[in-house]
Amino acid sequence: MPYYSVSRKAEADGEHLVHARGCAHYPNELNAQGLGWHVYCSTAVKAAAEFFLQVNGCEVCCWPCHKEHGHS
Ligand SMILES: [Zn+2]
């Protein structure tokens, strides 16, 4: 079960991305809001939504929870 964090720093599109520890894009210590241990990224993203309005799963480590935008 991975430990998840959400980046305190928003991406250019305003989203805060959720990462599992070990991801190449995992935020550094100062920038990481810890979310705890989760079996699935879906509950980690829900936990992140308690901290930030716009959240999304990292497309690398949380691809089942990554939402694409804009093109539909
Ligand atoms: Zn990631």
N, CA, C, O and the ligand as a Tripos MOL2 file, in Angstrom:
@<TRIPOS>MOLECULE
protein
  289   287    73     0     0
PROTEIN
NO_CHARGES

@<TRIPOS>ATOM
      1 N           0.8540   -1.1890    0.0000 N.3       1 MET1
      2 CA          0.0000    0.0000    0.0000 C.3       1 MET1
      3 C           0.8890    1.2380    0.0000 C.2       1 MET1
      4 O           1.6760    1.4230    0.9280 O.2       1 MET1
      5 N           0.7830    2.0810   -1.0070 N.am      2 PRO2
      6 CA          1.6620    3.2670   -1.0590 C.3       2 PRO2
      7 C           1.2040    4.4070   -0.1490 C.2       2 PRO2
      8 O           0.0350    4.5240    0.2190 O.2       2 PRO2
      9 N           2.1740    5.2270    0.1890 N.am      3 TYR3
     10 CA          1.8920    6.4730    0.9000 C.3       3 TYR3
     11 C           1.6960    7.5620   -0.1560 C.2       3 TYR3
     12 O           2.5000    7.7040   -1.0770 O.2       3 TYR3
     13 N           0.6280    8.3160   -0.0070 N.am      4 TYR4
     14 CA          0.3090    9.3440   -1.0000 C.3       4 TYR4
     15 C           0.4850   10.7400   -0.4210 C.2       4 TYR4
     16 O           0.3030   10.9760    0.7740 O.2       4 TYR4
     17 N           0.8470   11.6540   -1.3140 N.am      5 SER5
     18 CA          0.8770   13.0750   -0.9760 C.3       5 SER5
     19 C           0.2880   13.8660   -2.1330 C.2       5 SER5
     20 O           0.2770   13.4190   -3.2800 O.2       5 SER5
     21 N          -0.1960   15.0430   -1.8010 N.am      6 VAL6
     22 CA         -0.6460   15.9640   -2.8480 C.3       6 VAL6
     23 C           0.2840   17.1720   -2.8210 C.2       6 VAL6
     24 O           0.6950   17.6310   -1.7560 O.2       6 VAL6
     25 N           0.6060   17.6730   -3.9970 N.am      7 SER7
     26 CA          1.4880   18.8310   -4.1040 C.3       7 SER7
     27 C           0.7590   20.0860   -3.6410 C.2       7 SER7
     28 O          -0.3630   20.3530   -4.0700 O.2       7 SER7
     29 N           1.3980   20.8520   -2.7680 N.am      8 ARG8
     30 CA          0.8150   22.1290   -2.3230 C.3       8 ARG8
     31 C           0.8370   23.1460   -3.4550 C.2       8 ARG8
     32 O           0.0340   24.0790   -3.4890 O.2       8 ARG8
     33 N           1.7530   22.9520   -4.3610 N.am      9 LYS9
     34 CA          1.9000   23.8800   -5.4780 C.3       9 LYS9
     35 C           1.0210   23.4010   -6.6360 C.2       9 LYS9
     36 O           1.1170   22.2520   -7.0650 O.2       9 LYS9
     37 N           0.1760   24.2840   -7.1280 N.am     10 ALA10
     38 CA         -0.7210   23.9200   -8.2200 C.3      10 ALA10
     39 C           0.0140   23.8820   -9.5500 C.2      10 ALA10
     40 O           0.9960   24.5940   -9.7590 O.2      10 ALA10
     41 N          -0.4830   23.0350  -10.4450 N.am     11 GLU11
     42 CA          0.0280   23.0240  -11.8250 C.3      11 GLU11
     43 C          -0.4820   24.2660  -12.5490 C.2      11 GLU11
     44 O          -1.2750   25.0320  -12.0030 O.2      11 GLU11
     45 N          -0.0250   24.4540  -13.7670 N.am     12 ALA12
     46 CA         -0.4240   25.6240  -14.5570 C.3      12 ALA12
     47 C          -1.9420   25.6960  -14.7390 C.2      12 ALA12
     48 O          -2.5070   26.7830  -14.8540 O.2      12 ALA12
     49 N          -2.5940   24.5400  -14.7630 N.am     13 ASP13
     50 CA         -4.0500   24.5300  -14.9540 C.3      13 ASP13
     51 C          -4.8110   24.6460  -13.6340 C.2      13 ASP13
     52 O          -6.0370   24.5370  -13.6120 O.2      13 ASP13
     53 N          -4.0830   24.8680  -12.5270 N.am     14 GLY14
     54 CA         -4.7370   25.0960  -11.2490 C.3      14 GLY14
     55 C          -4.9640   23.8460  -10.4140 C.2      14 GLY14
     56 O          -5.4970   23.9210   -9.3070 O.2      14 GLY14
     57 N          -4.5600   22.7020  -10.9410 N.am     15 GLU15
     58 CA         -4.7760   21.4520  -10.2020 C.3      15 GLU15
     59 C          -3.5990   21.0980   -9.3080 C.2      15 GLU15
     60 O          -2.4420   21.3880   -9.6120 O.2      15 GLU15
     61 N          -3.9380   20.4610   -8.1950 N.am     16 HIS16
     62 CA         -2.9360   19.9130   -7.2880 C.3      16 HIS16
     63 C          -2.8850   18.4090   -7.5400 C.2      16 HIS16
     64 O          -3.8910   17.7160   -7.3920 O.2      16 HIS16
     65 N          -1.7340   17.9180   -7.9140 N.am     17 LEU17
     66 CA         -1.6190   16.5140   -8.3020 C.3      17 LEU17
     67 C          -1.2670   15.6170   -7.1220 C.2      17 LEU17
     68 O          -0.4310   15.9430   -6.2800 O.2      17 LEU17
     69 N          -1.9460   14.4690   -7.1020 N.am     18 VAL18
     70 CA         -1.7150   13.4460   -6.0850 C.3      18 VAL18
     71 C          -0.6620   12.4620   -6.6110 C.2      18 VAL18
     72 O          -0.7310   12.0100   -7.7540 O.2      18 VAL18
     73 N           0.3170   12.1410   -5.7470 N.am     19 HIS19
     74 CA          1.3770   11.2050   -6.1220 C.3      19 HIS19
     75 C           1.5510   10.1360   -5.0600 C.2      19 HIS19
     76 O           1.3240   10.3610   -3.8710 O.2      19 HIS19
     77 N           1.9590    8.9650   -5.5280 N.am     20 ALA20
     78 CA          2.3670    7.8970   -4.6190 C.3      20 ALA20
     79 C           3.8640    8.0350   -4.3900 C.2      20 ALA20
     80 O           4.6140    8.3660   -5.3080 O.2      20 ALA20
     81 N           4.2980    7.7760   -3.1500 N.am     21 ARG21
     82 CA          5.7210    7.8860   -2.8390 C.3      21 ARG21
     83 C           6.5150    6.9570   -3.7630 C.2      21 ARG21
     84 O           6.1440    5.8040   -3.9810 O.2      21 ARG21
     85 N           7.5970    7.4820   -4.2890 N.am     22 GLY22
     86 CA          8.3890    6.7070   -5.2310 C.3      22 GLY22
     87 C           8.2340    7.2080   -6.6570 C.2      22 GLY22
     88 O           9.0550    6.9040   -7.5220 O.2      22 GLY22
     89 N           7.1730    7.9800   -6.9010 N.am     23 CYS23
     90 CA          6.9650    8.5570   -8.2330 C.3      23 CYS23
     91 C           8.0740    9.5610   -8.5340 C.2      23 CYS23
     92 O           8.5330   10.2770   -7.6440 O.2      23 CYS23
     93 N           8.4980    9.6060   -9.7910 N.am     24 ALA24
     94 CA          9.5350   10.5580  -10.2020 C.3      24 ALA24
     95 C           9.0730   12.0030  -10.0130 C.2      24 ALA24
     96 O           9.8930   12.9150   -9.9070 O.2      24 ALA24
     97 N           7.7560   12.2020   -9.9700 N.am     25 HIS25
     98 CA          7.2110   13.5560   -9.8380 C.3      25 HIS25
     99 C           6.7340   13.8480   -8.4250 C.2      25 HIS25
    100 O           6.0780   14.8610   -8.1800 O.2      25 HIS25
    101 N           7.0630   12.9640   -7.5010 N.am     26 TYR26
    102 CA          6.6280   13.1460   -6.1090 C.3      26 TYR26
    103 C           7.1500   14.4870   -5.5840 C.2      26 TYR26
    104 O           8.3240   14.8130   -5.7590 O.2      26 TYR26
    105 N           6.2670   15.2660   -4.9380 N.am     27 PRO27
    106 CA          6.7080   16.5930   -4.4700 C.3      27 PRO27
    107 C           7.7630   16.5020   -3.3660 C.2      27 PRO27
    108 O           7.8050   15.5300   -2.6120 O.2      27 PRO27
    109 N           8.6020   17.5160   -3.2830 N.am     28 ASN28
    110 CA          9.6010   17.5150   -2.2050 C.3      28 ASN28
    111 C           8.9170   17.7680   -0.8610 C.2      28 ASN28
    112 O           7.7360   18.1090   -0.7980 O.2      28 ASN28
    113 N           9.6820   17.5940    0.1970 N.am     29 GLU29
    114 CA          9.1290   17.5970    1.5480 C.3      29 GLU29
    115 C           8.3290   18.8680    1.8650 C.2      29 GLU29
    116 O           7.2540   18.7990    2.4610 O.2      29 GLU29
    117 N           8.8580   20.0170    1.4650 N.am     30 LEU30
    118 CA          8.1950   21.2920    1.7690 C.3      30 LEU30
    119 C           6.9060   21.4610    0.9760 C.2      30 LEU30
    120 O           6.0000   22.1950    1.3710 O.2      30 LEU30
    121 N           6.8500   20.7730   -0.1350 N.am     31 ASN31
    122 CA          5.7520   20.9670   -1.0760 C.3      31 ASN31
    123 C           4.7030   19.8670   -0.9840 C.2      31 ASN31
    124 O           3.6850   19.9200   -1.6750 O.2      31 ASN31
    125 N           4.9430   18.8710   -0.1360 N.am     32 ALA32
    126 CA          4.0610   17.7080   -0.0770 C.3      32 ALA32
    127 C           3.1040   17.7940    1.1050 C.2      32 ALA32
    128 O           3.5340   17.9010    2.2530 O.2      32 ALA32
    129 N           1.8320   17.7480    0.8260 N.am     33 GLN33
    130 CA          0.8120   17.6010    1.8630 C.3      33 GLN33
    131 C           0.5150   16.1100    1.9700 C.2      33 GLN33
    132 O          -0.0520   15.5240    1.0480 O.2      33 GLN33
    133 N           0.8930   15.4930    3.0880 N.am     34 GLY34
    134 CA          0.7010   14.0520    3.2400 C.3      34 GLY34
    135 C          -0.7640   13.6610    3.2960 C.2      34 GLY34
    136 O          -1.5820   14.3610    3.8950 O.2      34 GLY34
    137 N          -1.0860   12.5550    2.6780 N.am     35 LEU35
    138 CA         -2.4730   12.0650    2.6310 C.3      35 LEU35
    139 C          -2.6340   10.7210    3.3260 C.2      35 LEU35
    140 O          -3.7500   10.2250    3.4830 O.2      35 LEU35
    141 N          -1.5230   10.1380    3.7400 N.am     36 GLY36
    142 CA         -1.5880    8.8460    4.4190 C.3      36 GLY36
    143 C          -1.4750    7.6820    3.4520 C.2      36 GLY36
    144 O          -1.2220    7.8540    2.2590 O.2      36 GLY36
    145 N          -1.6720    6.4870    4.0050 N.am     37 TRP37
    146 CA         -1.5260    5.2510    3.2330 C.3      37 TRP37
    147 C          -2.8660    4.8940    2.6140 C.2      37 TRP37
    148 O          -3.8960    4.9030    3.2880 O.2      37 TRP37
    149 N          -2.8440    4.5840    1.3440 N.am     38 HIS38
    150 CA         -4.0830    4.2130    0.6580 C.3      38 HIS38
    151 C          -3.8500    3.0100   -0.2410 C.2      38 HIS38
    152 O          -2.8140    2.8880   -0.8950 O.2      38 HIS38
    153 N          -4.8410    2.1210   -0.2580 N.am     39 VAL39
    154 CA         -4.7690    0.9710   -1.1680 C.3      39 VAL39
    155 C          -4.9320    1.4490   -2.6060 C.2      39 VAL39
    156 O          -4.2260    0.9980   -3.5080 O.2      39 VAL39
    157 N          -5.8720    2.3660   -2.8040 N.am     40 TYR40
    158 CA         -6.1660    2.8500   -4.1510 C.3      40 TYR40
    159 C          -5.9660    4.3520   -4.2320 C.2      40 TYR40
    160 O          -6.1390    5.0700   -3.2470 O.2      40 TYR40
    161 N          -5.6030    4.8140   -5.4100 N.am     41 CYS41
    162 CA         -5.4340    6.2460   -5.6030 C.3      41 CYS41
    163 C          -6.7560    6.9970   -5.4580 C.2      41 CYS41
    164 O          -6.7610    8.1850   -5.1360 O.2      41 CYS41
    165 N          -7.8800    6.3110   -5.6940 N.am     42 SER42
    166 CA         -9.1780    6.9930   -5.6300 C.3      42 SER42
    167 C          -9.4280    7.5900   -4.2380 C.2      42 SER42
    168 O          -9.9220    8.7120   -4.1320 O.2      42 SER42
    169 N          -9.0980    6.8650   -3.1860 N.am     43 THR43
    170 CA         -9.3280    7.4060   -1.8420 C.3      43 THR43
    171 C          -8.2830    8.4680   -1.5060 C.2      43 THR43
    172 O          -8.5590    9.3870   -0.7340 O.2      43 THR43
    173 N          -7.0900    8.3470   -2.0800 N.am     44 ALA44
    174 CA         -6.0630    9.3720   -1.8700 C.3      44 ALA44
    175 C          -6.5050   10.6940   -2.5110 C.2      44 ALA44
    176 O          -6.3110   11.7650   -1.9360 O.2      44 ALA44
    177 N          -7.0950   10.6060   -3.6990 N.am     45 VAL45
    178 CA         -7.5770   11.8220   -4.3780 C.3      45 VAL45
    179 C          -8.7170   12.4470   -3.5630 C.2      45 VAL45
    180 O          -8.8100   13.6700   -3.4540 O.2      45 VAL45
    181 N          -9.5820   11.6010   -2.9930 N.am     46 LYS46
    182 CA        -10.6600   12.1280   -2.1370 C.3      46 LYS46
    183 C         -10.0910   12.8370   -0.9150 C.2      46 LYS46
    184 O         -10.5950   13.8820   -0.5040 O.2      46 LYS46
    185 N          -9.0410   12.2650   -0.3370 N.am     47 ALA47
    186 CA         -8.4000   12.8920    0.8220 C.3      47 ALA47
    187 C          -7.7770   14.2280    0.4170 C.2      47 ALA47
    188 O          -7.8120   15.1890    1.1860 O.2      47 ALA47
    189 N          -7.2160   14.2900   -0.7680 N.am     48 ALA48
    190 CA         -6.5940   15.5280   -1.2620 C.3      48 ALA48
    191 C          -7.6320   16.6290   -1.4410 C.2      48 ALA48
    192 O          -7.3300   17.8110   -1.2730 O.2      48 ALA48
    193 N          -8.8500   16.2360   -1.7820 N.am     49 ALA49
    194 CA         -9.9280   17.2040   -2.0060 C.3      49 ALA49
    195 C         -10.3290   17.9150   -0.7110 C.2      49 ALA49
    196 O         -11.0010   18.9450   -0.7490 O.2      49 ALA49
    197 N          -9.9140   17.3630    0.4320 N.am     50 GLU50
    198 CA        -10.1560   18.0360    1.7140 C.3      50 GLU50
    199 C          -9.2340   19.2510    1.8720 C.2      50 GLU50
    200 O          -9.5220   20.1690    2.6400 O.2      50 GLU50
    201 N          -8.1260   19.2360    1.1330 N.am     51 PHE51
    202 CA         -7.1320   20.3090    1.2420 C.3      51 PHE51
    203 C          -7.2370   21.3200    0.1030 C.2      51 PHE51
    204 O          -7.0290   22.5170    0.3040 O.2      51 PHE51
    205 N          -7.5560   20.8390   -1.0780 N.am     52 PHE52
    206 CA         -7.5610   21.7090   -2.2510 C.3      52 PHE52
    207 C          -8.8200   21.4630   -3.0780 C.2      52 PHE52
    208 O          -9.3280   20.3440   -3.1460 O.2      52 PHE52
    209 N          -9.3090   22.5270   -3.7010 N.am     53 LEU53
    210 CA        -10.5300   22.4240   -4.4990 C.3      53 LEU53
    211 C         -10.3060   21.6320   -5.7790 C.2      53 LEU53
    212 O         -11.1230   20.7920   -6.1550 O.2      53 LEU53
    213 N          -9.1950   21.9070   -6.4380 N.am     54 GLN54
    214 CA         -8.9230   21.2530   -7.7170 C.3      54 GLN54
    215 C          -7.8110   20.2300   -7.5290 C.2      54 GLN54
    216 O          -6.6540   20.5910   -7.3150 O.2      54 GLN54
    217 N          -8.1620   18.9720   -7.6080 N.am     55 VAL55
    218 CA         -7.1750   17.9080   -7.4480 C.3      55 VAL55
    219 C          -7.3080   16.9150   -8.6020 C.2      55 VAL55
    220 O          -8.3610   16.7870   -9.2270 O.2      55 VAL55
    221 N          -6.2110   16.2260   -8.8570 N.am     56 ASN56
    222 CA         -6.1970   15.2250   -9.9160 C.3      56 ASN56
    223 C          -5.1110   14.2210   -9.5870 C.2      56 ASN56
    224 O          -4.1790   14.5220   -8.8410 O.2      56 ASN56
    225 N          -5.2350   13.0200  -10.1470 N.am     57 GLY57
    226 CA         -4.1980   12.0210   -9.9660 C.3      57 GLY57
    227 C          -3.0820   12.2420  -10.9650 C.2      57 GLY57
    228 O          -3.3280   12.6020  -12.1160 O.2      57 GLY57
    229 N          -1.8620   12.0260  -10.5230 N.am     58 CYS58
    230 CA         -0.7120   12.0890  -11.4250 C.3      58 CYS58
    231 C          -0.9010   11.0620  -12.5350 C.2      58 CYS58
    232 O          -1.3120    9.9310  -12.2740 O.2      58 CYS58
    233 N          -0.6020   11.4500  -13.7680 N.am     59 GLU59
    234 CA         -0.8590   10.4990  -14.8590 C.3      59 GLU59
    235 C           0.1790    9.3890  -14.9090 C.2      59 GLU59
    236 O          -0.0080    8.4020  -15.6200 O.2      59 GLU59
    237 N           1.2710    9.5360  -14.1620 N.am     60 VAL60
    238 CA          2.2970    8.4960  -14.1380 C.3      60 VAL60
    239 C           1.9890    7.4660  -13.0460 C.2      60 VAL60
    240 O           1.8490    6.2770  -13.3360 O.2      60 VAL60
    241 N           1.8850    7.9180  -11.8010 N.am     61 CYS61
    242 CA          1.7470    6.9680  -10.6840 C.3      61 CYS61
    243 C           0.2900    6.7230  -10.3130 C.2      61 CYS61
    244 O          -0.0150    5.7300   -9.6530 O.2      61 CYS61
    245 N          -0.6090    7.6020  -10.7200 N.am     62 CYS62
    246 CA         -2.0320    7.4630  -10.3670 C.3      62 CYS62
    247 C          -2.8910    7.4560  -11.6290 C.2      62 CYS62
    248 O          -3.9790    8.0330  -11.6520 O.2      62 CYS62
    249 N          -2.3930    6.7960  -12.6830 N.am     63 TRP63
    250 CA         -3.0960    6.8820  -13.9690 C.3      63 TRP63
    251 C          -4.5520    6.4440  -13.9120 C.2      63 TRP63
    252 O          -5.3570    6.9920  -14.6650 O.2      63 TRP63
    253 N          -4.9550    5.4610  -13.0430 N.am     64 PRO64
    254 CA         -6.3960    5.1360  -13.0140 C.3      64 PRO64
    255 C          -7.2310    6.3010  -12.4900 C.2      64 PRO64
    256 O          -8.4390    6.3550  -12.7190 O.2      64 PRO64
    257 N          -6.5840    7.2370  -11.7830 N.am     65 CYS65
    258 CA         -7.2890    8.3610  -11.1700 C.3      65 CYS65
    259 C          -6.9840    9.6760  -11.8790 C.2      65 CYS65
    260 O          -7.3590   10.7480  -11.4040 O.2      65 CYS65
    261 N          -6.3080    9.5870  -13.0080 N.am     66 HIS66
    262 CA         -5.9850   10.8140  -13.7390 C.3      66 HIS66
    263 C          -7.1360   11.1550  -14.6760 C.2      66 HIS66
    264 O          -7.5780   10.3220  -15.4660 O.2      66 HIS66
    265 N          -7.6080   12.3720  -14.5770 N.am     67 LYS67
    266 CA         -8.6910   12.8150  -15.4490 C.3      67 LYS67
    267 C          -8.1370   13.7380  -16.5290 C.2      67 LYS67
    268 O          -7.4650   14.7290  -16.2410 O.2      67 LYS67
    269 N          -8.4320   13.3940  -17.7610 N.am     68 GLU68
    270 CA         -8.0610   14.2590  -18.8750 C.3      68 GLU68
    271 C          -9.1010   15.3760  -18.9800 C.2      68 GLU68
    272 O         -10.2670   15.2050  -18.6250 O.2      68 GLU68
    273 N          -8.6410   16.5180  -19.4750 N.am     69 HIS69
    274 CA         -9.5560   17.6590  -19.5430 C.3      69 HIS69
    275 C          -9.6400   18.2200  -20.9550 C.2      69 HIS69
    276 O          -8.7050   18.1240  -21.7490 O.2      69 HIS69
    277 N         -10.7660   18.7930  -21.2270 N.am     70 GLY70
    278 CA        -10.8310   19.7630  -22.3070 C.3      70 GLY70
    279 C         -11.1850   19.2400  -23.6860 C.2      70 GLY70
    280 O         -11.7610   19.9860  -24.4790 O.2      70 GLY70
    281 N         -10.8740   18.0130  -24.0050 N.am     71 HIS71
    282 CA        -10.9920   17.6210  -25.4050 C.3      71 HIS71
    283 C         -12.2650   16.8310  -25.7110 C.2      71 HIS71
    284 O         -12.4160   16.3090  -26.8150 O.2      71 HIS71
    285 N         -13.1690   16.7390  -24.7560 N.am     72 SER72
    286 CA        -14.3680   15.9430  -25.0440 C.3      72 SER72
    287 C         -15.5610   16.8250  -25.3570 C.2      72 SER72
    288 O         -16.6510   16.3190  -25.6220 O.2      72 SER72
    289 ZN          3.1200   10.7810   -9.6810 Zn       73 ZN73
@<TRIPOS>BOND
     1     1     2 1
     2     2     3 1
     3     3     4 2
     4     3     5 am
     5     5     6 1
     6     6     7 1
     7     7     8 2
     8     7     9 am
     9     9    10 1
    10    10    11 1
    11    11    12 2
    12    11    13 am
    13    13    14 1
    14    14    15 1
    15    15    16 2
    16    15    17 am
    17    17    18 1
    18    18    19 1
    19    19    20 2
    20    19    21 am
    21    21    22 1
    22    22    23 1
    23    23    24 2
    24    23    25 am
    25    25    26 1
    26    26    27 1
    27    27    28 2
    28    27    29 am
    29    29    30 1
    30    30    31 1
    31    31    32 2
    32    31    33 am
    33    33    34 1
    34    34    35 1
    35    35    36 2
    36    35    37 am
    37    37    38 1
    38    38    39 1
    39    39    40 2
    40    39    41 am
    41    41    42 1
    42    42    43 1
    43    43    44 2
    44    43    45 am
    45    45    46 1
    46    46    47 1
    47    47    48 2
    48    47    49 am
    49    49    50 1
    50    50    51 1
    51    51    52 2
    52    51    53 am
    53    53    54 1
    54    54    55 1
    55    55    56 2
    56    55    57 am
    57    57    58 1
    58    58    59 1
    59    59    60 2
    60    59    61 am
    61    61    62 1
    62    62    63 1
    63    63    64 2
    64    63    65 am
    65    65    66 1
    66    66    67 1
    67    67    68 2
    68    67    69 am
    69    69    70 1
    70    70    71 1
    71    71    72 2
    72    71    73 am
    73    73    74 1
    74    74    75 1
    75    75    76 2
    76    75    77 am
    77    77    78 1
    78    78    79 1
    79    79    80 2
    80    79    81 am
    81    81    82 1
    82    82    83 1
    83    83    84 2
    84    83    85 am
    85    85    86 1
    86    86    87 1
    87    87    88 2
    88    87    89 am
    89    89    90 1
    90    90    91 1
    91    91    92 2
    92    91    93 am
    93    93    94 1
    94    94    95 1
    95    95    96 2
    96    95    97 am
    97    97    98 1
    98    98    99 1
    99    99   100 2
   100    99   101 am
   101   101   102 1
   102   102   103 1
   103   103   104 2
   104   103   105 am
   105   105   106 1
   106   106   107 1
   107   107   108 2
   108   107   109 am
   109   109   110 1
   110   110   111 1
   111   111   112 2
   112   111   113 am
   113   113   114 1
   114   114   115 1
   115   115   116 2
   116   115   117 am
   117   117   118 1
   118   118   119 1
   119   119   120 2
   120   119   121 am
   121   121   122 1
   122   122   123 1
   123   123   124 2
   124   123   125 am
   125   125   126 1
   126   126   127 1
   127   127   128 2
   128   127   129 am
   129   129   130 1
   130   130   131 1
   131   131   132 2
   132   131   133 am
   133   133   134 1
   134   134   135 1
   135   135   136 2
   136   135   137 am
   137   137   138 1
   138   138   139 1
   139   139   140 2
   140   139   141 am
   141   141   142 1
   142   142   143 1
   143   143   144 2
   144   143   145 am
   145   145   146 1
   146   146   147 1
   147   147   148 2
   148   147   149 am
   149   149   150 1
   150   150   151 1
   151   151   152 2
   152   151   153 am
   153   153   154 1
   154   154   155 1
   155   155   156 2
   156   155   157 am
   157   157   158 1
   158   158   159 1
   159   159   160 2
   160   159   161 am
   161   161   162 1
   162   162   163 1
   163   163   164 2
   164   163   165 am
   165   165   166 1
   166   166   167 1
   167   167   168 2
   168   167   169 am
   169   169   170 1
   170   170   171 1
   171   171   172 2
   172   171   173 am
   173   173   174 1
   174   174   175 1
   175   175   176 2
   176   175   177 am
   177   177   178 1
   178   178   179 1
   179   179   180 2
   180   179   181 am
   181   181   182 1
   182   182   183 1
   183   183   184 2
   184   183   185 am
   185   185   186 1
   186   186   187 1
   187   187   188 2
   188   187   189 am
   189   189   190 1
   190   190   191 1
   191   191   192 2
   192   191   193 am
   193   193   194 1
   194   194   195 1
   195   195   196 2
   196   195   197 am
   197   197   198 1
   198   198   199 1
   199   199   200 2
   200   199   201 am
   201   201   202 1
   202   202   203 1
   203   203   204 2
   204   203   205 am
   205   205   206 1
   206   206   207 1
   207   207   208 2
   208   207   209 am
   209   209   210 1
   210   210   211 1
   211   211   212 2
   212   211   213 am
   213   213   214 1
   214   214   215 1
   215   215   216 2
   216   215   217 am
   217   217   218 1
   218   218   219 1
   219   219   220 2
   220   219   221 am
   221   221   222 1
   222   222   223 1
   223   223   224 2
   224   223   225 am
   225   225   226 1
   226   226   227 1
   227   227   228 2
   228   227   229 am
   229   229   230 1
   230   230   231 1
   231   231   232 2
   232   231   233 am
   233   233   234 1
   234   234   235 1
   235   235   236 2
   236   235   237 am
   237   237   238 1
   238   238   239 1
   239   239   240 2
   240   239   241 am
   241   241   242 1
   242   242   243 1
   243   243   244 2
   244   243   245 am
   245   245   246 1
   246   246   247 1
   247   247   248 2
   248   247   249 am
   249   249   250 1
   250   250   251 1
   251   251   252 2
   252   251   253 am
   253   253   254 1
   254   254   255 1
   255   255   256 2
   256   255   257 am
   257   257   258 1
   258   258   259 1
   259   259   260 2
   260   259   261 am
   261   261   262 1
   262   262   263 1
   263   263   264 2
   264   263   265 am
   265   265   266 1
   266   266   267 1
   267   267   268 2
   268   267   269 am
   269   269   270 1
   270   270   271 1
   271   271   272 2
   272   271   273 am
   273   273   274 1
   274   274   275 1
   275   275   276 2
   276   275   277 am
   277   277   278 1
   278   278   279 1
   279   279   280 2
   280   279   281 am
   281   281   282 1
   282   282   283 1
   283   283   284 2
   284   283   285 am
   285   285   286 1
   286   286   287 1
   287   287   288 2
@<TRIPOS>SUBSTRUCTURE
     1 MET1         2 RESIDUE 1 A MET
     2 PRO2         6 RESIDUE 1 A PRO
     3 TYR3        10 RESIDUE 1 A TYR
     4 TYR4        14 RESIDUE 1 A TYR
     5 SER5        18 RESIDUE 1 A SER
     6 VAL6        22 RESIDUE 1 A VAL
     7 SER7        26 RESIDUE 1 A SER
     8 ARG8        30 RESIDUE 1 A ARG
     9 LYS9        34 RESIDUE 1 A LYS
    10 ALA10       38 RESIDUE 1 A ALA
    11 GLU11       42 RESIDUE 1 A GLU
    12 ALA12       46 RESIDUE 1 A ALA
    13 ASP13       50 RESIDUE 1 A ASP
    14 GLY14       54 RESIDUE 1 A GLY
    15 GLU15       58 RESIDUE 1 A GLU
    16 HIS16       62 RESIDUE 1 A HIS
    17 LEU17       66 RESIDUE 1 A LEU
    18 VAL18       70 RESIDUE 1 A VAL
    19 HIS19       74 RESIDUE 1 A HIS
    20 ALA20       78 RESIDUE 1 A ALA
    21 ARG21       82 RESIDUE 1 A ARG
    22 GLY22       86 RESIDUE 1 A GLY
    23 CYS23       90 RESIDUE 1 A CYS
    24 ALA24       94 RESIDUE 1 A ALA
    25 HIS25       98 RESIDUE 1 A HIS
    26 TYR26      102 RESIDUE 1 A TYR
    27 PRO27      106 RESIDUE 1 A PRO
    28 ASN28      110 RESIDUE 1 A ASN
    29 GLU29      114 RESIDUE 1 A GLU
    30 LEU30      118 RESIDUE 1 A LEU
    31 ASN31      122 RESIDUE 1 A ASN
    32 ALA32      126 RESIDUE 1 A ALA
    33 GLN33      130 RESIDUE 1 A GLN
    34 GLY34      134 RESIDUE 1 A GLY
    35 LEU35      138 RESIDUE 1 A LEU
    36 GLY36      142 RESIDUE 1 A GLY
    37 TRP37      146 RESIDUE 1 A TRP
    38 HIS38      150 RESIDUE 1 A HIS
    39 VAL39      154 RESIDUE 1 A VAL
    40 TYR40      158 RESIDUE 1 A TYR
    41 CYS41      162 RESIDUE 1 A CYS
    42 SER42      166 RESIDUE 1 A SER
    43 THR43      170 RESIDUE 1 A THR
    44 ALA44      174 RESIDUE 1 A ALA
    45 VAL45      178 RESIDUE 1 A VAL
    46 LYS46      182 RESIDUE 1 A LYS
    47 ALA47      186 RESIDUE 1 A ALA
    48 ALA48      190 RESIDUE 1 A ALA
    49 ALA49      194 RESIDUE 1 A ALA
    50 GLU50      198 RESIDUE 1 A GLU
    51 PHE51      202 RESIDUE 1 A PHE
    52 PHE52      206 RESIDUE 1 A PHE
    53 LEU53      210 RESIDUE 1 A LEU
    54 GLN54      214 RESIDUE 1 A GLN
    55 VAL55      218 RESIDUE 1 A VAL
    56 ASN56      222 RESIDUE 1 A ASN
    57 GLY57      226 RESIDUE 1 A GLY
    58 CYS58      230 RESIDUE 1 A CYS
    59 GLU59      234 RESIDUE 1 A GLU
    60 VAL60      238 RESIDUE 1 A VAL
    61 CYS61      242 RESIDUE 1 A CYS
    62 CYS62      246 RESIDUE 1 A CYS
    63 TRP63      250 RESIDUE 1 A TRP
    64 PRO64      254 RESIDUE 1 A PRO
    65 CYS65      258 RESIDUE 1 A CYS
    66 HIS66      262 RESIDUE 1 A HIS
    67 LYS67      266 RESIDUE 1 A LYS
    68 GLU68      270 RESIDUE 1 A GLU
    69 HIS69      274 RESIDUE 1 A HIS
    70 GLY70      278 RESIDUE 1 A GLY
    71 HIS71      282 RESIDUE 1 A HIS
    72 SER72      286 RESIDUE 1 A SER
    73 ZN73       289 GROUP 0 **** ****
